[in-house]
Amino acid sequence: MAFDPNRLNVIGYASGFTLWHYDGRPSRRHAGGRPGPDLLAPGFFDAARDLLRPGDFLFANGNARHAILVVLDAGAGGVTLSALASSDPAATAALCS
């Protein structure tokens, strides 16, 4: 499952900071036993580069992975994230390195 902009929602906004939530869990209608997207895969959030800004936080929920992410950069080269916490310690280490 690819990034879906309709699943990216603002939780709160203040002073140029946005707190986002991304629900990557497949809907019941589409689940069919398929795993959700790999939310921590490089480039997954690149399509949202026009929405995300450095310093924004993003809560990402999926079937297999969940994470609290901070946006380090969101420009022409894509979105660079750092994981503050994740259900996958190896992926967290890879994002933070």
C-alpha positions in Angstrom: 0.0 0.0 0.0 1.4 3.4 -1.0 1.2 6.7 0.8 -2.4 8.0 0.8 -2.7 11.7 1.4 -6.3 11.2 2.6 -4.9 9.3 5.6 -2.7 12.2 6.8 -4.5 14.4 9.2 -3.7 17.4 11.4 -4.1 16.8 15.1 -3.1 20.3 16.1 -1.3 23.4 14.9 0.3 26.3 16.8 3.1 28.8 16.2 4.3 27.1 13.0 4.3 23.6 14.4 2.0 20.9 13.2 1.2 17.6 14.9 0.2 15.0 12.3 -1.4 11.6 12.4 -1.1 9.1 9.6 -3.3 6.0 9.7 -1.7 3.4 7.5 -3.9 0.5 8.6 -5.9 -1.0 5.7 -9.6 -0.5 6.0 -11.7 -3.5 6.7 -13.0 -3.5 3.2 -9.5 -3.6 1.7 -7.6 -5.5 4.4 -8.0 -9.0 3.1 -5.2 -10.2 5.2 -2.7 -7.9 3.6 -0.2 -6.1 5.8 -0.3 -2.3 6.0 2.3 -0.1 4.4 5.9 0.1 5.6 5.6 3.5 7.3 9.3 3.6 8.1 10.5 2.8 4.6 12.7 5.5 3.0 10.6 7.8 0.9 7.2 6.7 2.2 6.2 10.2 3.1 7.9 12.0 0.1 4.5 12.7 -1.5 3.7 14.9 1.6 6.8 17.1 1.2 4.6 20.1 0.4 2.6 19.7 3.6 5.3 18.7 6.1 7.8 21.2 7.6 11.0 20.7 9.6 10.1 20.3 13.2 6.7 18.9 12.7 5.8 15.7 14.6 4.0 12.8 13.0 2.3 9.9 14.8 2.2 7.0 12.3 0.1 3.9 12.8 0.2 0.8 10.7 -0.6 -2.9 11.1 3.0 -4.0 11.8 4.7 -0.8 12.7 4.0 2.3 14.7 6.2 5.3 15.2 6.5 8.8 16.6 8.5 10.7 13.9 10.0 14.2 13.6 10.4 15.9 10.3 14.1 16.9 9.7 13.7 18.1 6.2 10.9 18.3 3.6 12.2 19.6 0.3 12.8 18.7 -3.3 14.9 15.8 -2.2 12.0 14.3 -0.3 11.1 14.0 3.4 13.8 13.2 6.0 12.5 11.8 9.3 13.9 10.8 12.6 12.1 8.3 14.7 11.7 9.3 18.4 10.1 6.0 19.1 9.0 3.0 17.1 7.6 -0.5 17.5 10.6 -1.7 15.4 13.9 -0.9 17.2 16.0 -1.8 14.1 14.0 0.6 11.9 14.3 3.3 14.5 18.1 2.9 14.6 18.2 3.0 10.8 16.2 6.2 10.6 18.2 7.9 13.4 21.6 7.0 11.9 
